[in-house]
Amino acid sequence: VVLDEVERRRGISAALVYPFMRSLMESPFPAPGKTIKVKTFLPGAGNEVLELRRPMDSRLEHVDFECLFTCLSVRQLIRIFASLLLERRVIFVADKLSTLSSCSHAVVALLYPFSWQHTFIPVLPASMIDIVCCPTPFLVGLLSSSLPKLKELPVEEALMVNLGSDRFIRQMDDEDTLLPRKLQAALEQALERKNELISQDSDSDSDDECNTLNGLVSEVFIRFFVETIGHYSLFLTQSEKGERAFQREAFRKSVASKSIRRFLEVFMESQMFAGFIQDRELRKCRAKGLFEQRVEQYLEELPDTEQSGMNKFLRGLGNKMKFLHKKN
């Protein structure tokens, strides 16, 4: 919004940009979800009051999950998600720059509350295509015109995805076995039912984001992480000096599901998981993001979550999506 306003003023006169930016810089930085008012002047329009609202949660800023469902089936999307979660090499190929950029940013956003720690180039210039021969994890996007060259290169094991045809150009053939089986089935069912789940709640009084595709899809993947690592805070111990330490093995062994334990054996070795835990160990106070809110609710309900698999997952999303109704 700020850049749009700057461009609007620059289109009239470059001299109008500085007074606007000065007014903006003199305004207090808003808390999440709060609005500030910036007084400005425009020739012909006189004094204006511009309202700028800081998002409650920035994780979905500039992210549009619609592009993923336009280019990919639910099954393919979950396979890509699983590959990134275990920090594999993934290459997107598409005809348009916008498709590469939108899908790359959207698929990384699915990893919340974790952050992709490796090479991330949504649009890789053809002159730099040799990067795909790198032996470390990456997510890169290539235009379709680079496909012939890509097929000639000695690329190590990687998932190559054609976003124009919902087809894998190359895969490792184990993508369906990376996630816990019941949770993967629950993920798939929730995403297949996304339109139904959104429409059944469209008349509610929840926040603006709640009844959107972005809001629902985000909640579905957050629920996956709640089900797999939602108990992590129970294994953060604090010493007399106030130092926090994560009890790794106790955390993993406390999980009843064998398939989730097997998944955690691999996932806990990732840099994403290491960074997540290190951040929690070093914090002086508890994290209070959306994920922590969902975890807190999950831990409160633990005695009542004897169900497993699909029913537990969907119930966790809530009767008529109650998670979506809870204000962030």
C-alpha positions in Angstrom: 0.0 0.0 0.0 2.8 2.4 0.9 4.6 1.7 -2.4 1.3 2.3 -4.3 0.9 5.7 -2.6 4.5 6.6 -3.4 4.0 5.7 -7.0 0.8 7.7 -7.1 2.6 10.8 -5.9 5.6 10.2 -8.1 3.3 10.1 -11.1 2.2 13.7 -10.2 5.5 15.1 -9.1 8.6 13.5 -7.5 8.6 16.4 -5.0 5.4 15.0 -3.4 7.1 11.8 -2.3 9.3 13.2 0.4 6.6 14.9 2.4 4.5 11.7 2.4 7.5 9.6 3.5 8.3 12.1 6.2 4.8 11.9 7.6 4.9 8.1 7.4 8.2 8.0 9.3 6.9 10.3 12.0 4.0 8.0 12.7 4.3 5.3 15.3 4.8 1.8 14.1 1.5 0.0 14.5 1.1 -3.2 16.5 -0.1 -6.3 14.6 -3.7 -5.8 13.5 -3.7 -2.1 14.4 -4.2 0.9 12.1 -2.3 4.2 11.8 -3.5 7.4 10.1 -1.1 9.4 8.0 -2.0 13.0 7.0 -0.9 14.0 3.5 -1.5 16.7 1.0 -2.2 16.2 -2.8 -2.6 19.1 -5.3 -6.2 19.1 -6.4 -7.4 16.8 -3.6 -6.2 18.9 -0.6 -5.5 17.2 2.7 -5.9 13.5 2.9 -5.9 11.0 5.7 -4.5 7.6 4.7 -5.2 4.6 6.9 -2.6 1.9 6.9 -3.3 -1.4 8.7 -0.6 -3.8 9.7 -1.7 -7.4 9.2 -2.4 -9.4 12.3 -0.2 -12.2 10.9 2.3 -11.5 8.1 2.7 -15.1 7.1 0.2 -14.8 4.3 1.2 -11.4 3.0 1.8 -11.5 -0.8 0.9 -15.2 -0.8 -2.0 -16.6 -2.9 -2.6 -20.4 -2.6 -5.1 -20.2 -5.5 -2.1 -20.5 -7.9 -1.1 -23.9 -6.4 -4.6 -25.4 -6.9 -4.7 -23.9 -10.4 -1.5 -25.6 -11.4 -1.5 -28.7 -9.2 -3.8 -31.5 -8.0 -4.1 -31.9 -4.3 -2.1 -35.2 -4.4 0.8 -33.6 -6.3 0.8 -30.6 -3.9 1.1 -32.8 -0.9 4.0 -34.7 -2.5 5.8 -31.4 -3.1 5.0 -30.3 0.5 6.5 -33.6 1.8 9.6 -33.2 -0.3 10.3 -29.7 0.9 9.5 -30.6 4.5 12.3 -33.2 4.3 14.6 -30.6 2.6 14.9 -32.2 -0.8 15.8 -30.5 -4.1 12.7 -29.2 -5.9 12.6 -27.6 -9.4 9.5 -25.8 -10.7 9.1 -25.4 -14.5 6.5 -23.1 -16.0 5.8 -20.9 -19.1 5.3 -17.7 -17.1 7.5 -15.8 -14.6 4.4 -15.0 -12.6 3.4 -18.6 -12.2 6.9 -19.6 -11.0 7.0 -16.7 -8.5 3.5 -17.2 -7.2 3.7 -20.9 -6.7 7.2 -20.8 -5.2 6.2 -18.3 -2.5 2.9 -20.1 -1.9 4.5 -23.5 -1.4 7.1 -22.1 1.0 4.3 -20.5 3.0 2.8 -23.9 3.6 5.8 -24.8 5.8 4.7 -22.3 8.5 5.7 -22.3 11.4 8.9 -23.5 9.9 11.1 -21.5 7.5 12.9 -22.8 4.4 16.6 -22.6 5.3 18.2 -23.3 2.0 18.6 -21.9 -1.5 15.4 -20.3 -2.7 15.3 -18.8 -6.2 11.7 -18.4 -7.5 12.9 -17.5 -11.0 16.3 -18.8 -11.9 17.9 -17.0 -14.9 18.9 -19.3 -17.7 22.5 -18.2 -17.4 22.6 -19.6 -13.8 21.0 -23.0 -14.6 24.0 -24.9 -13.4 22.9 -24.2 -9.8 20.5 -27.1 -10.2 23.6 -29.4 -10.1 24.3 -28.2 -6.5 24.2 -31.2 -4.0 22.5 -29.2 -1.3 18.7 -28.6 -0.9 17.1 -26.0 -3.0 13.8 -24.7 -4.4 14.2 -23.0 -7.8 11.9 -22.0 -10.7 12.8 -22.3 -14.3 11.1 -21.1 -17.5 10.0 -23.9 -19.8 12.5 -22.6 -22.4 15.2 -23.9 -20.1 13.8 -27.5 -20.0 15.9 -29.0 -22.8 19.1 -27.7 -21.1 17.8 -28.9 -17.7 17.4 -32.5 -19.0 21.0 -32.5 -20.2 22.5 -31.5 -16.8 23.8 -34.1 -14.3 21.2 -33.1 -11.7 21.4 -35.1 -8.4 18.2 -36.6 -7.0 15.5 -33.9 -7.4 11.8 -33.5 -7.8 11.1 -31.7 -11.1 7.6 -30.3 -11.4 5.9 -29.1 -14.6 3.4 -26.5 -13.3 1.7 -26.3 -16.7 0.7 -30.0 -16.8 0.4 -31.1 -13.2 3.1 -33.6 -14.0 6.4 -34.6 -12.5 9.2 -34.5 -15.0 11.4 -36.5 -12.6 10.7 -37.9 -9.1 12.2 -40.2 -6.5 9.1 -42.4 -6.4 8.8 -42.4 -2.6 7.0 -39.1 -2.3 3.8 -40.9 -1.2 5.5 -42.5 1.8 7.3 -39.4 3.4 4.4 -38.3 5.6 2.5 -40.2 8.3 -0.1 -42.2 6.3 -3.2 -41.2 8.3 -2.2 -37.5 8.5 -1.5 -37.5 4.7 -5.0 -38.9 4.0 -6.5 -36.3 6.3 -4.6 -33.5 4.6 -5.8 -34.7 1.3 -9.4 -35.0 2.3 -9.5 -31.5 3.9 -8.0 -29.9 0.8 -10.3 -31.8 -1.5 -13.2 -30.5 0.6 -11.8 -26.9 0.8 -14.6 -25.3 -1.2 -17.3 -27.1 0.9 -15.6 -26.1 4.1 -15.3 -22.5 3.1 -18.9 -22.2 1.8 -20.5 -23.8 4.8 -19.0 -21.1 7.0 -19.4 -18.1 4.7 -22.2 -16.6 6.7 -20.2 -16.5 10.0 -19.1 -13.4 11.9 -15.4 -14.4 11.8 -12.5 -12.2 10.8 -12.1 -11.3 7.1 -9.4 -13.8 6.5 -11.3 -16.7 8.0 -13.6 -17.6 5.1 -10.9 -17.3 2.4 -9.0 -20.0 0.6 -5.8 -18.7 2.0 -7.1 -18.8 5.6 -8.5 -22.4 5.3 -5.4 -23.8 3.5 -3.1 -22.3 6.1 -5.2 -23.8 8.9 -5.1 -27.2 7.3 -1.3 -27.3 7.2 -1.0 -25.8 10.6 -3.2 -28.6 11.9 -0.7 -31.1 10.3 2.1 -29.6 12.3 0.0 -29.4 15.5 -0.7 -33.1 15.2 3.0 -34.0 14.6 5.0 -31.6 16.9 2.3 -29.8 18.9 3.6 -31.2 22.1 7.1 -29.7 21.7 6.7 -27.1 24.4 6.2 -29.9 27.0 9.8 -31.0 26.4 11.5 -27.6 26.7 13.1 -27.6 30.1 14.5 -24.6 31.9 17.6 -24.7 34.1 18.1 -22.7 37.3 20.1 -20.2 35.2 17.0 -19.7 33.0 18.5 -21.5 30.0 16.1 -23.6 28.0 16.9 -27.0 26.5 14.9 -29.3 24.3 14.7 -33.0 25.3 14.8 -34.5 21.8 14.5 -38.2 22.4 11.8 -37.8 25.1 9.8 -35.6 22.7 10.0 -38.2 19.9 9.3 -41.3 22.1 6.3 -39.6 23.7 4.4 -40.0 20.4 2.0 -43.0 20.4 1.8 -43.3 16.6 4.6 -45.4 15.1 4.3 -43.6 11.7 4.6 -40.2 13.3 7.6 -41.3 15.3 9.2 -42.6 12.0 8.4 -39.3 10.4 9.9 -37.3 13.3 13.2 -39.4 13.1 13.8 -37.8 9.7 12.2 -34.4 10.1 14.0 -33.7 13.4 17.3 -33.9 11.5 16.3 -31.0 9.2 17.7 -27.5 9.5 14.1 -26.2 9.6 13.4 -28.2 12.7 16.7 -27.3 14.3 16.1 -23.5 13.6 12.6 -23.7 15.0 13.7 -25.4 18.3 16.8 -23.1 18.6 14.5 -20.1 18.3 12.3 -21.4 21.1 15.3 -22.2 23.3 16.7 -18.7 23.0 13.5 -16.8 23.5 13.1 -15.1 26.8 9.3 -15.3 26.6 7.0 -17.8 25.0 6.3 -17.4 21.3 2.8 -16.1 20.7 2.2 -16.6 17.0 -0.8 -18.3 15.4 0.9 -21.7 15.6 1.4 -21.3 19.4 -2.3 -20.3 19.7 -3.3 -23.5 17.9 -0.9 -25.6 20.0 -2.2 -24.2 23.2 -5.8 -25.2 22.3 -4.5 -28.6 21.2 -2.7 -29.2 24.5 -5.9 -28.2 26.4 -7.8 -30.9 24.5 -5.2 -33.7 24.7 -7.2 -35.9 27.1 -10.1 -35.9 24.7 -8.1 -36.7 21.5 -8.0 -40.5 21.8 -9.4 -40.7 18.2 -6.8 -41.0 15.5 -6.4 -40.3 11.8 -9.0 -38.6 9.7 -11.7 -37.9 12.4 -9.2 -36.5 14.8 -7.6 -34.3 12.1 -10.9 -32.9 10.8 -12.3 -32.5 14.3 -9.1 -30.6 15.1 -10.0 -28.2 12.3 -13.1 -27.8 14.3 -16.9 -28.0 14.1 -17.7 -25.5 11.3 -14.0 -24.5 11.4 -13.9 -23.1 14.9 -10.2 -22.5 14.6 -10.9 -20.0 11.8 -13.4 -18.2 14.0 -11.0 -17.7 16.9 -9.5 -14.3 16.5 -5.8 -14.3 15.9 
